[in-house]
Amino acid sequence: MSEILEAIAQSDGDVRGREFVGEDLSGEDLGHVEFEDCTFRGCVLASARLERPSFERCAFEGCDLANVAGNTGFWRDSRVEDCRLVGADLHKSVLVRTRFTGCNLSYVGLAESKLERVSFTNCDLREASLSQLRLRSRLVLEGCDLMRAELFQTRLAGVDLTSCNIAGVRMSDTFRELRDATVGIDQLPDLAGLLGVKLR
């Protein structure tokens, strides 16, 4: 039995203060589990299923969480670095003071999630589902690729997008999602493309 499964079994799903390295739980059904002060290094949870997972003061380093099913989860004071979350289903989750750095989050599902003091730095968010996000404080997007990301009904007021690729982002016909967001001069062609106009 893997160390993670053993820890879950021994703690009745409330795992605290553990470090896991190189664990492979691909496709496993973990049920409802709460992790606190845990570190995951080089672990594989691809296509794993978690029921309302909780990660408090946890760290993920170089892990593979592609296609993980972890919707309606709770993340607080956690960091995710150099991880792969392609196609992960995290919709309707709550994320508080959580940082994603150097991660591949293309096709990730975060729709209808609540975010407070969350940052994405140098992340791939191509075609990510970021619709109807509830932002309790300013979202940080720095050096991210948002090509064709869905942003329907997500208000980006105060968000600095100047360092991001916003080509083909999908939003409402009125583009109200971008109202009061900051964009750069070099991004005007991308915005003009959304509006269906040509720049000369």
PyMOL commands that place a pseudoatom at each C-alpha (Angstrom):
pseudoatom trace, name=CA, resn=MET, resi=1, chain=A, elem=C, hetatm=0, pos=[0.000, 0.000, 0.000]
pseudoatom trace, name=CA, resn=SER, resi=2, chain=A, elem=C, hetatm=0, pos=[1.257, 3.470, -0.831]
pseudoatom trace, name=CA, resn=GLU, resi=3, chain=A, elem=C, hetatm=0, pos=[2.243, 5.808, 1.976]
pseudoatom trace, name=CA, resn=ILE, resi=4, chain=A, elem=C, hetatm=0, pos=[-0.563, 8.207, 1.110]
pseudoatom trace, name=CA, resn=LEU, resi=5, chain=A, elem=C, hetatm=0, pos=[-3.254, 5.510, 1.198]
pseudoatom trace, name=CA, resn=GLU, resi=6, chain=A, elem=C, hetatm=0, pos=[-1.797, 4.166, 4.428]
pseudoatom trace, name=CA, resn=ALA, resi=7, chain=A, elem=C, hetatm=0, pos=[-1.806, 7.647, 5.983]
pseudoatom trace, name=CA, resn=ILE, resi=8, chain=A, elem=C, hetatm=0, pos=[-5.424, 8.156, 4.928]
pseudoatom trace, name=CA, resn=ALA, resi=9, chain=A, elem=C, hetatm=0, pos=[-6.459, 4.818, 6.392]
pseudoatom trace, name=CA, resn=GLN, resi=10, chain=A, elem=C, hetatm=0, pos=[-4.624, 5.376, 9.680]
pseudoatom trace, name=CA, resn=SER, resi=11, chain=A, elem=C, hetatm=0, pos=[-5.964, 8.912, 10.177]
pseudoatom trace, name=CA, resn=ASP, resi=12, chain=A, elem=C, hetatm=0, pos=[-9.518, 8.308, 8.983]
pseudoatom trace, name=CA, resn=GLY, resi=13, chain=A, elem=C, hetatm=0, pos=[-8.990, 10.811, 6.161]
pseudoatom trace, name=CA, resn=ASP, resi=14, chain=A, elem=C, hetatm=0, pos=[-7.409, 13.603, 8.231]
pseudoatom trace, name=CA, resn=VAL, resi=15, chain=A, elem=C, hetatm=0, pos=[-3.719, 13.586, 7.284]
pseudoatom trace, name=CA, resn=ARG, resi=16, chain=A, elem=C, hetatm=0, pos=[-1.383, 16.052, 9.004]
pseudoatom trace, name=CA, resn=GLY, resi=17, chain=A, elem=C, hetatm=0, pos=[2.299, 16.913, 8.916]
pseudoatom trace, name=CA, resn=ARG, resi=18, chain=A, elem=C, hetatm=0, pos=[3.403, 14.306, 6.369]
pseudoatom trace, name=CA, resn=GLU, resi=19, chain=A, elem=C, hetatm=0, pos=[5.785, 14.390, 3.418]
pseudoatom trace, name=CA, resn=PHE, resi=20, chain=A, elem=C, hetatm=0, pos=[5.171, 12.173, 0.403]
pseudoatom trace, name=CA, resn=VAL, resi=21, chain=A, elem=C, hetatm=0, pos=[7.754, 11.598, -2.335]
pseudoatom trace, name=CA, resn=GLY, resi=22, chain=A, elem=C, hetatm=0, pos=[7.267, 9.793, -5.645]
pseudoatom trace, name=CA, resn=GLU, resi=23, chain=A, elem=C, hetatm=0, pos=[3.886, 8.311, -4.762]
pseudoatom trace, name=CA, resn=ASP, resi=24, chain=A, elem=C, hetatm=0, pos=[1.743, 7.038, -7.660]
pseudoatom trace, name=CA, resn=LEU, resi=25, chain=A, elem=C, hetatm=0, pos=[-2.008, 7.099, -7.085]
pseudoatom trace, name=CA, resn=SER, resi=26, chain=A, elem=C, hetatm=0, pos=[-3.110, 7.288, -10.712]
pseudoatom trace, name=CA, resn=GLY, resi=27, chain=A, elem=C, hetatm=0, pos=[-6.815, 6.633, -11.028]
pseudoatom trace, name=CA, resn=GLU, resi=28, chain=A, elem=C, hetatm=0, pos=[-7.310, 5.944, -7.316]
pseudoatom trace, name=CA, resn=ASP, resi=29, chain=A, elem=C, hetatm=0, pos=[-10.553, 6.868, -5.557]
pseudoatom trace, name=CA, resn=LEU, resi=30, chain=A, elem=C, hetatm=0, pos=[-9.432, 8.620, -2.365]
pseudoatom trace, name=CA, resn=GLY, resi=31, chain=A, elem=C, hetatm=0, pos=[-12.878, 9.668, -1.166]
pseudoatom trace, name=CA, resn=HIS, resi=32, chain=A, elem=C, hetatm=0, pos=[-13.105, 12.633, 1.189]
pseudoatom trace, name=CA, resn=VAL, resi=33, chain=A, elem=C, hetatm=0, pos=[-9.703, 13.497, 2.612]
pseudoatom trace, name=CA, resn=GLU, resi=34, chain=A, elem=C, hetatm=0, pos=[-8.209, 16.500, 4.412]
pseudoatom trace, name=CA, resn=PHE, resi=35, chain=A, elem=C, hetatm=0, pos=[-4.485, 17.262, 4.219]
pseudoatom trace, name=CA, resn=GLU, resi=36, chain=A, elem=C, hetatm=0, pos=[-2.872, 19.755, 6.563]
pseudoatom trace, name=CA, resn=ASP, resi=37, chain=A, elem=C, hetatm=0, pos=[0.809, 20.806, 6.629]
pseudoatom trace, name=CA, resn=CYS, resi=38, chain=A, elem=C, hetatm=0, pos=[1.669, 18.145, 4.039]
pseudoatom trace, name=CA, resn=THR, resi=39, chain=A, elem=C, hetatm=0, pos=[4.216, 18.202, 1.221]
pseudoatom trace, name=CA, resn=PHE, resi=40, chain=A, elem=C, hetatm=0, pos=[3.935, 16.246, -2.026]
pseudoatom trace, name=CA, resn=ARG, resi=41, chain=A, elem=C, hetatm=0, pos=[7.086, 15.920, -4.142]
pseudoatom trace, name=CA, resn=GLY, resi=42, chain=A, elem=C, hetatm=0, pos=[7.059, 14.218, -7.528]
pseudoatom trace, name=CA, resn=CYS, resi=43, chain=A, elem=C, hetatm=0, pos=[3.772, 12.481, -6.794]
pseudoatom trace, name=CA, resn=VAL, resi=44, chain=A, elem=C, hetatm=0, pos=[1.343, 11.287, -9.470]
pseudoatom trace, name=CA, resn=LEU, resi=45, chain=A, elem=C, hetatm=0, pos=[-2.378, 11.680, -8.841]
pseudoatom trace, name=CA, resn=ALA, resi=46, chain=A, elem=C, hetatm=0, pos=[-3.413, 11.711, -12.493]
pseudoatom trace, name=CA, resn=SER, resi=47, chain=A, elem=C, hetatm=0, pos=[-7.109, 10.899, -12.896]
pseudoatom trace, name=CA, resn=ALA, resi=48, chain=A, elem=C, hetatm=0, pos=[-7.447, 10.324, -9.155]
pseudoatom trace, name=CA, resn=ARG, resi=49, chain=A, elem=C, hetatm=0, pos=[-10.841, 11.094, -7.608]
pseudoatom trace, name=CA, resn=LEU, resi=50, chain=A, elem=C, hetatm=0, pos=[-11.219, 13.123, -4.421]
pseudoatom trace, name=CA, resn=GLU, resi=51, chain=A, elem=C, hetatm=0, pos=[-14.497, 14.049, -2.767]
pseudoatom trace, name=CA, resn=ARG, resi=52, chain=A, elem=C, hetatm=0, pos=[-14.459, 17.637, -1.467]
pseudoatom trace, name=CA, resn=PRO, resi=53, chain=A, elem=C, hetatm=0, pos=[-10.698, 17.539, -0.778]
pseudoatom trace, name=CA, resn=SER, resi=54, chain=A, elem=C, hetatm=0, pos=[-9.073, 19.971, 1.625]
pseudoatom trace, name=CA, resn=PHE, resi=55, chain=A, elem=C, hetatm=0, pos=[-5.472, 21.189, 1.406]
pseudoatom trace, name=CA, resn=GLU, resi=56, chain=A, elem=C, hetatm=0, pos=[-4.387, 23.553, 4.165]
pseudoatom trace, name=CA, resn=ARG, resi=57, chain=A, elem=C, hetatm=0, pos=[-0.795, 24.801, 4.299]
pseudoatom trace, name=CA, resn=CYS, resi=58, chain=A, elem=C, hetatm=0, pos=[0.224, 22.158, 1.778]
pseudoatom trace, name=CA, resn=ALA, resi=59, chain=A, elem=C, hetatm=0, pos=[2.866, 22.175, -0.947]
pseudoatom trace, name=CA, resn=PHE, resi=60, chain=A, elem=C, hetatm=0, pos=[2.906, 20.378, -4.287]
pseudoatom trace, name=CA, resn=GLU, resi=61, chain=A, elem=C, hetatm=0, pos=[6.276, 20.280, -6.058]
pseudoatom trace, name=CA, resn=GLY, resi=62, chain=A, elem=C, hetatm=0, pos=[6.727, 18.687, -9.477]
pseudoatom trace, name=CA, resn=CYS, resi=63, chain=A, elem=C, hetatm=0, pos=[3.552, 16.627, -9.192]
pseudoatom trace, name=CA, resn=ASP, resi=64, chain=A, elem=C, hetatm=0, pos=[1.216, 15.287, -11.889]
pseudoatom trace, name=CA, resn=LEU, resi=65, chain=A, elem=C, hetatm=0, pos=[-2.461, 15.997, -11.160]
pseudoatom trace, name=CA, resn=ALA, resi=66, chain=A, elem=C, hetatm=0, pos=[-3.682, 15.807, -14.751]
pseudoatom trace, name=CA, resn=ASN, resi=67, chain=A, elem=C, hetatm=0, pos=[-7.412, 15.073, -15.011]
pseudoatom trace, name=CA, resn=VAL, resi=68, chain=A, elem=C, hetatm=0, pos=[-7.733, 14.794, -11.243]
pseudoatom trace, name=CA, resn=ALA, resi=69, chain=A, elem=C, hetatm=0, pos=[-11.349, 15.069, -10.060]
pseudoatom trace, name=CA, resn=GLY, resi=70, chain=A, elem=C, hetatm=0, pos=[-11.247, 17.375, -7.057]
pseudoatom trace, name=CA, resn=ASN, resi=71, chain=A, elem=C, hetatm=0, pos=[-14.171, 19.731, -7.465]
pseudoatom trace, name=CA, resn=THR, resi=72, chain=A, elem=C, hetatm=0, pos=[-15.764, 21.578, -4.528]
pseudoatom trace, name=CA, resn=GLY, resi=73, chain=A, elem=C, hetatm=0, pos=[-12.399, 21.428, -2.779]
pseudoatom trace, name=CA, resn=PHE, resi=74, chain=A, elem=C, hetatm=0, pos=[-10.828, 23.801, -0.274]
pseudoatom trace, name=CA, resn=TRP, resi=75, chain=A, elem=C, hetatm=0, pos=[-7.287, 25.156, -0.632]
pseudoatom trace, name=CA, resn=ARG, resi=76, chain=A, elem=C, hetatm=0, pos=[-5.778, 27.570, 1.875]
pseudoatom trace, name=CA, resn=ASP, resi=77, chain=A, elem=C, hetatm=0, pos=[-2.231, 28.901, 2.374]
pseudoatom trace, name=CA, resn=SER, resi=78, chain=A, elem=C, hetatm=0, pos=[-0.898, 26.369, -0.125]
pseudoatom trace, name=CA, resn=ARG, resi=79, chain=A, elem=C, hetatm=0, pos=[1.559, 26.485, -3.003]
pseudoatom trace, name=CA, resn=VAL, resi=80, chain=A, elem=C, hetatm=0, pos=[1.711, 24.494, -6.228]
pseudoatom trace, name=CA, resn=GLU, resi=81, chain=A, elem=C, hetatm=0, pos=[5.002, 24.637, -8.112]
pseudoatom trace, name=CA, resn=ASP, resi=82, chain=A, elem=C, hetatm=0, pos=[6.054, 23.102, -11.444]
pseudoatom trace, name=CA, resn=CYS, resi=83, chain=A, elem=C, hetatm=0, pos=[3.050, 20.802, -11.465]
pseudoatom trace, name=CA, resn=ARG, resi=84, chain=A, elem=C, hetatm=0, pos=[0.875, 19.422, -14.251]
pseudoatom trace, name=CA, resn=LEU, resi=85, chain=A, elem=C, hetatm=0, pos=[-2.867, 19.924, -13.819]
pseudoatom trace, name=CA, resn=VAL, resi=86, chain=A, elem=C, hetatm=0, pos=[-3.983, 19.543, -17.424]
pseudoatom trace, name=CA, resn=GLY, resi=87, chain=A, elem=C, hetatm=0, pos=[-7.738, 18.933, -17.508]
pseudoatom trace, name=CA, resn=ALA, resi=88, chain=A, elem=C, hetatm=0, pos=[-8.056, 18.875, -13.712]
pseudoatom trace, name=CA, resn=ASP, resi=89, chain=A, elem=C, hetatm=0, pos=[-11.618, 19.400, -12.471]
pseudoatom trace, name=CA, resn=LEU, resi=90, chain=A, elem=C, hetatm=0, pos=[-11.531, 21.890, -9.608]
pseudoatom trace, name=CA, resn=HIS, resi=91, chain=A, elem=C, hetatm=0, pos=[-14.786, 23.724, -10.297]
pseudoatom trace, name=CA, resn=LYS, resi=92, chain=A, elem=C, hetatm=0, pos=[-16.773, 25.196, -7.417]
pseudoatom trace, name=CA, resn=SER, resi=93, chain=A, elem=C, hetatm=0, pos=[-13.687, 25.126, -5.191]
pseudoatom trace, name=CA, resn=VAL, resi=94, chain=A, elem=C, hetatm=0, pos=[-12.573, 27.698, -2.634]
pseudoatom trace, name=CA, resn=LEU, resi=95, chain=A, elem=C, hetatm=0, pos=[-8.968, 28.894, -2.895]
pseudoatom trace, name=CA, resn=VAL, resi=96, chain=A, elem=C, hetatm=0, pos=[-7.517, 31.241, -0.306]
pseudoatom trace, name=CA, resn=ARG, resi=97, chain=A, elem=C, hetatm=0, pos=[-3.940, 32.590, -0.301]
pseudoatom trace, name=CA, resn=THR, resi=98, chain=A, elem=C, hetatm=0, pos=[-2.810, 29.903, -2.730]
pseudoatom trace, name=CA, resn=ARG, resi=99, chain=A, elem=C, hetatm=0, pos=[0.007, 30.296, -5.293]
pseudoatom trace, name=CA, resn=PHE, resi=100, chain=A, elem=C, hetatm=0, pos=[0.517, 28.466, -8.574]
pseudoatom trace, name=CA, resn=THR, resi=101, chain=A, elem=C, hetatm=0, pos=[3.981, 28.870, -10.117]
pseudoatom trace, name=CA, resn=GLY, resi=102, chain=A, elem=C, hetatm=0, pos=[5.270, 27.359, -13.366]
pseudoatom trace, name=CA, resn=CYS, resi=103, chain=A, elem=C, hetatm=0, pos=[2.293, 25.023, -13.680]
pseudoatom trace, name=CA, resn=ASN, resi=104, chain=A, elem=C, hetatm=0, pos=[0.540, 23.593, -16.721]
pseudoatom trace, name=CA, resn=LEU, resi=105, chain=A, elem=C, hetatm=0, pos=[-3.147, 24.283, -16.094]
pseudoatom trace, name=CA, resn=SER, resi=106, chain=A, elem=C, hetatm=0, pos=[-4.397, 24.070, -19.658]
pseudoatom trace, name=CA, resn=TYR, resi=107, chain=A, elem=C, hetatm=0, pos=[-8.011, 22.901, -19.853]
pseudoatom trace, name=CA, resn=VAL, resi=108, chain=A, elem=C, hetatm=0, pos=[-8.290, 23.098, -16.053]
pseudoatom trace, name=CA, resn=GLY, resi=109, chain=A, elem=C, hetatm=0, pos=[-11.834, 23.552, -14.749]
pseudoatom trace, name=CA, resn=LEU, resi=110, chain=A, elem=C, hetatm=0, pos=[-12.117, 26.297, -12.136]
pseudoatom trace, name=CA, resn=ALA, resi=111, chain=A, elem=C, hetatm=0, pos=[-15.539, 27.635, -13.094]
pseudoatom trace, name=CA, resn=GLU, resi=112, chain=A, elem=C, hetatm=0, pos=[-17.723, 29.006, -10.298]
pseudoatom trace, name=CA, resn=SER, resi=113, chain=A, elem=C, hetatm=0, pos=[-14.858, 28.910, -7.793]
pseudoatom trace, name=CA, resn=LYS, resi=114, chain=A, elem=C, hetatm=0, pos=[-14.201, 31.483, -5.086]
pseudoatom trace, name=CA, resn=LEU, resi=115, chain=A, elem=C, hetatm=0, pos=[-10.690, 32.942, -5.108]
pseudoatom trace, name=CA, resn=GLU, resi=116, chain=A, elem=C, hetatm=0, pos=[-9.119, 35.142, -2.457]
pseudoatom trace, name=CA, resn=ARG, resi=117, chain=A, elem=C, hetatm=0, pos=[-5.515, 36.337, -2.784]
pseudoatom trace, name=CA, resn=VAL, resi=118, chain=A, elem=C, hetatm=0, pos=[-4.699, 33.718, -5.400]
pseudoatom trace, name=CA, resn=SER, resi=119, chain=A, elem=C, hetatm=0, pos=[-1.806, 34.104, -7.831]
pseudoatom trace, name=CA, resn=PHE, resi=120, chain=A, elem=C, hetatm=0, pos=[-0.772, 32.396, -11.051]
pseudoatom trace, name=CA, resn=THR, resi=121, chain=A, elem=C, hetatm=0, pos=[2.815, 33.059, -12.140]
pseudoatom trace, name=CA, resn=ASN, resi=122, chain=A, elem=C, hetatm=0, pos=[4.293, 31.762, -15.400]
pseudoatom trace, name=CA, resn=CYS, resi=123, chain=A, elem=C, hetatm=0, pos=[1.440, 29.287, -15.790]
pseudoatom trace, name=CA, resn=ASP, resi=124, chain=A, elem=C, hetatm=0, pos=[-0.127, 27.743, -18.895]
pseudoatom trace, name=CA, resn=LEU, resi=125, chain=A, elem=C, hetatm=0, pos=[-3.874, 28.448, -18.679]
pseudoatom trace, name=CA, resn=ARG, resi=126, chain=A, elem=C, hetatm=0, pos=[-4.719, 27.850, -22.322]
pseudoatom trace, name=CA, resn=GLU, resi=127, chain=A, elem=C, hetatm=0, pos=[-8.388, 26.956, -22.805]
pseudoatom trace, name=CA, resn=ALA, resi=128, chain=A, elem=C, hetatm=0, pos=[-8.890, 26.904, -19.038]
pseudoatom trace, name=CA, resn=SER, resi=129, chain=A, elem=C, hetatm=0, pos=[-12.440, 27.258, -17.735]
pseudoatom trace, name=CA, resn=LEU, resi=130, chain=A, elem=C, hetatm=0, pos=[-12.328, 30.398, -15.594]
pseudoatom trace, name=CA, resn=SER, resi=131, chain=A, elem=C, hetatm=0, pos=[-15.962, 31.398, -15.947]
pseudoatom trace, name=CA, resn=GLN, resi=132, chain=A, elem=C, hetatm=0, pos=[-18.039, 32.895, -13.147]
pseudoatom trace, name=CA, resn=LEU, resi=133, chain=A, elem=C, hetatm=0, pos=[-15.110, 33.154, -10.753]
pseudoatom trace, name=CA, resn=ARG, resi=134, chain=A, elem=C, hetatm=0, pos=[-15.892, 35.056, -7.577]
pseudoatom trace, name=CA, resn=LEU, resi=135, chain=A, elem=C, hetatm=0, pos=[-12.847, 37.152, -6.748]
pseudoatom trace, name=CA, resn=ARG, resi=136, chain=A, elem=C, hetatm=0, pos=[-12.829, 38.339, -3.156]
pseudoatom trace, name=CA, resn=SER, resi=137, chain=A, elem=C, hetatm=0, pos=[-9.577, 40.211, -3.731]
pseudoatom trace, name=CA, resn=ARG, resi=138, chain=A, elem=C, hetatm=0, pos=[-7.449, 41.070, -6.734]
pseudoatom trace, name=CA, resn=LEU, resi=139, chain=A, elem=C, hetatm=0, pos=[-6.377, 38.072, -8.769]
pseudoatom trace, name=CA, resn=VAL, resi=140, chain=A, elem=C, hetatm=0, pos=[-2.698, 38.023, -9.784]
pseudoatom trace, name=CA, resn=LEU, resi=141, chain=A, elem=C, hetatm=0, pos=[-1.903, 36.781, -13.294]
pseudoatom trace, name=CA, resn=GLU, resi=142, chain=A, elem=C, hetatm=0, pos=[1.746, 37.236, -14.190]
pseudoatom trace, name=CA, resn=GLY, resi=143, chain=A, elem=C, hetatm=0, pos=[3.401, 35.827, -17.304]
pseudoatom trace, name=CA, resn=CYS, resi=144, chain=A, elem=C, hetatm=0, pos=[0.495, 33.471, -17.985]
pseudoatom trace, name=CA, resn=ASP, resi=145, chain=A, elem=C, hetatm=0, pos=[-0.799, 32.072, -21.272]
pseudoatom trace, name=CA, resn=LEU, resi=146, chain=A, elem=C, hetatm=0, pos=[-4.573, 32.630, -21.353]
pseudoatom trace, name=CA, resn=MET, resi=147, chain=A, elem=C, hetatm=0, pos=[-5.057, 31.801, -25.010]
pseudoatom trace, name=CA, resn=ARG, resi=148, chain=A, elem=C, hetatm=0, pos=[-8.714, 30.835, -25.617]
pseudoatom trace, name=CA, resn=ALA, resi=149, chain=A, elem=C, hetatm=0, pos=[-9.424, 30.690, -21.881]
pseudoatom trace, name=CA, resn=GLU, resi=150, chain=A, elem=C, hetatm=0, pos=[-13.094, 31.017, -20.902]
pseudoatom trace, name=CA, resn=LEU, resi=151, chain=A, elem=C, hetatm=0, pos=[-13.747, 34.103, -18.786]
pseudoatom trace, name=CA, resn=PHE, resi=152, chain=A, elem=C, hetatm=0, pos=[-17.517, 34.420, -18.993]
pseudoatom trace, name=CA, resn=GLN, resi=153, chain=A, elem=C, hetatm=0, pos=[-18.913, 36.550, -16.141]
pseudoatom trace, name=CA, resn=THR, resi=154, chain=A, elem=C, hetatm=0, pos=[-15.551, 36.780, -14.347]
pseudoatom trace, name=CA, resn=ARG, resi=155, chain=A, elem=C, hetatm=0, pos=[-14.925, 40.424, -13.453]
pseudoatom trace, name=CA, resn=LEU, resi=156, chain=A, elem=C, hetatm=0, pos=[-11.252, 41.229, -13.931]
pseudoatom trace, name=CA, resn=ALA, resi=157, chain=A, elem=C, hetatm=0, pos=[-11.409, 44.776, -12.573]
pseudoatom trace, name=CA, resn=GLY, resi=158, chain=A, elem=C, hetatm=0, pos=[-8.012, 45.728, -11.179]
pseudoatom trace, name=CA, resn=VAL, resi=159, chain=A, elem=C, hetatm=0, pos=[-6.259, 42.704, -12.686]
pseudoatom trace, name=CA, resn=ASP, resi=160, chain=A, elem=C, hetatm=0, pos=[-3.012, 43.445, -14.564]
pseudoatom trace, name=CA, resn=LEU, resi=161, chain=A, elem=C, hetatm=0, pos=[-2.929, 41.387, -17.769]
pseudoatom trace, name=CA, resn=THR, resi=162, chain=A, elem=C, hetatm=0, pos=[-0.006, 43.174, -19.423]
pseudoatom trace, name=CA, resn=SER, resi=163, chain=A, elem=C, hetatm=0, pos=[2.384, 40.241, -19.074]
pseudoatom trace, name=CA, resn=CYS, resi=164, chain=A, elem=C, hetatm=0, pos=[-0.129, 37.627, -20.252]
pseudoatom trace, name=CA, resn=ASN, resi=165, chain=A, elem=C, hetatm=0, pos=[-1.127, 36.202, -23.608]
pseudoatom trace, name=CA, resn=ILE, resi=166, chain=A, elem=C, hetatm=0, pos=[-4.846, 36.998, -23.983]
pseudoatom trace, name=CA, resn=ALA, resi=167, chain=A, elem=C, hetatm=0, pos=[-5.270, 36.000, -27.635]
pseudoatom trace, name=CA, resn=GLY, resi=168, chain=A, elem=C, hetatm=0, pos=[-8.688, 34.503, -28.287]
pseudoatom trace, name=CA, resn=VAL, resi=169, chain=A, elem=C, hetatm=0, pos=[-9.967, 34.721, -24.712]
pseudoatom trace, name=CA, resn=ARG, resi=170, chain=A, elem=C, hetatm=0, pos=[-13.670, 33.915, -24.585]
pseudoatom trace, name=CA, resn=MET, resi=171, chain=A, elem=C, hetatm=0, pos=[-16.110, 36.160, -22.776]
pseudoatom trace, name=CA, resn=SER, resi=172, chain=A, elem=C, hetatm=0, pos=[-19.503, 37.818, -23.119]
pseudoatom trace, name=CA, resn=ASP, resi=173, chain=A, elem=C, hetatm=0, pos=[-20.473, 39.859, -26.174]
pseudoatom trace, name=CA, resn=THR, resi=174, chain=A, elem=C, hetatm=0, pos=[-20.122, 43.104, -24.227]
pseudoatom trace, name=CA, resn=PHE, resi=175, chain=A, elem=C, hetatm=0, pos=[-16.592, 42.259, -23.011]
pseudoatom trace, name=CA, resn=ARG, resi=176, chain=A, elem=C, hetatm=0, pos=[-17.573, 43.614, -19.596]
pseudoatom trace, name=CA, resn=GLU, resi=177, chain=A, elem=C, hetatm=0, pos=[-15.250, 41.090, -17.978]
pseudoatom trace, name=CA, resn=LEU, resi=178, chain=A, elem=C, hetatm=0, pos=[-12.285, 43.264, -19.032]
pseudoatom trace, name=CA, resn=ARG, resi=179, chain=A, elem=C, hetatm=0, pos=[-13.731, 46.505, -17.679]
pseudoatom trace, name=CA, resn=ASP, resi=180, chain=A, elem=C, hetatm=0, pos=[-11.125, 48.255, -15.481]
pseudoatom trace, name=CA, resn=ALA, resi=181, chain=A, elem=C, hetatm=0, pos=[-8.520, 45.547, -16.148]
pseudoatom trace, name=CA, resn=THR, resi=182, chain=A, elem=C, hetatm=0, pos=[-5.049, 46.696, -17.258]
pseudoatom trace, name=CA, resn=VAL, resi=183, chain=A, elem=C, hetatm=0, pos=[-3.749, 45.695, -20.691]
pseudoatom trace, name=CA, resn=GLY, resi=184, chain=A, elem=C, hetatm=0, pos=[-0.703, 46.754, -22.690]
pseudoatom trace, name=CA, resn=ILE, resi=185, chain=A, elem=C, hetatm=0, pos=[-0.457, 48.564, -26.016]
pseudoatom trace, name=CA, resn=ASP, resi=186, chain=A, elem=C, hetatm=0, pos=[0.964, 45.425, -27.611]
pseudoatom trace, name=CA, resn=GLN, resi=187, chain=A, elem=C, hetatm=0, pos=[-2.210, 43.533, -26.643]
pseudoatom trace, name=CA, resn=LEU, resi=188, chain=A, elem=C, hetatm=0, pos=[-4.513, 45.845, -28.606]
pseudoatom trace, name=CA, resn=PRO, resi=189, chain=A, elem=C, hetatm=0, pos=[-4.379, 43.633, -31.739]
pseudoatom trace, name=CA, resn=ASP, resi=190, chain=A, elem=C, hetatm=0, pos=[-5.657, 40.715, -29.658]
pseudoatom trace, name=CA, resn=LEU, resi=191, chain=A, elem=C, hetatm=0, pos=[-8.498, 42.821, -28.283]
pseudoatom trace, name=CA, resn=ALA, resi=192, chain=A, elem=C, hetatm=0, pos=[-9.274, 44.182, -31.727]
pseudoatom trace, name=CA, resn=GLY, resi=193, chain=A, elem=C, hetatm=0, pos=[-9.542, 40.600, -32.957]
pseudoatom trace, name=CA, resn=LEU, resi=194, chain=A, elem=C, hetatm=0, pos=[-12.124, 39.884, -30.277]
pseudoatom trace, name=CA, resn=LEU, resi=195, chain=A, elem=C, hetatm=0, pos=[-14.105, 42.917, -31.378]
pseudoatom trace, name=CA, resn=GLY, resi=196, chain=A, elem=C, hetatm=0, pos=[-13.851, 41.952, -35.036]
pseudoatom trace, name=CA, resn=VAL, resi=197, chain=A, elem=C, hetatm=0, pos=[-12.081, 45.130, -36.060]
pseudoatom trace, name=CA, resn=LYS, resi=198, chain=A, elem=C, hetatm=0, pos=[-8.802, 45.683, -37.888]
pseudoatom trace, name=CA, resn=LEU, resi=199, chain=A, elem=C, hetatm=0, pos=[-5.971, 47.926, -36.756]
pseudoatom trace, name=CA, resn=ARG, resi=200, chain=A, elem=C, hetatm=0, pos=[-3.902, 49.885, -39.269]
for i in range(1, 200): cmd.bond("trace and resi %d" % i, "trace and resi %d" % (i + 1))
show_as sticks, trace
zoom trace
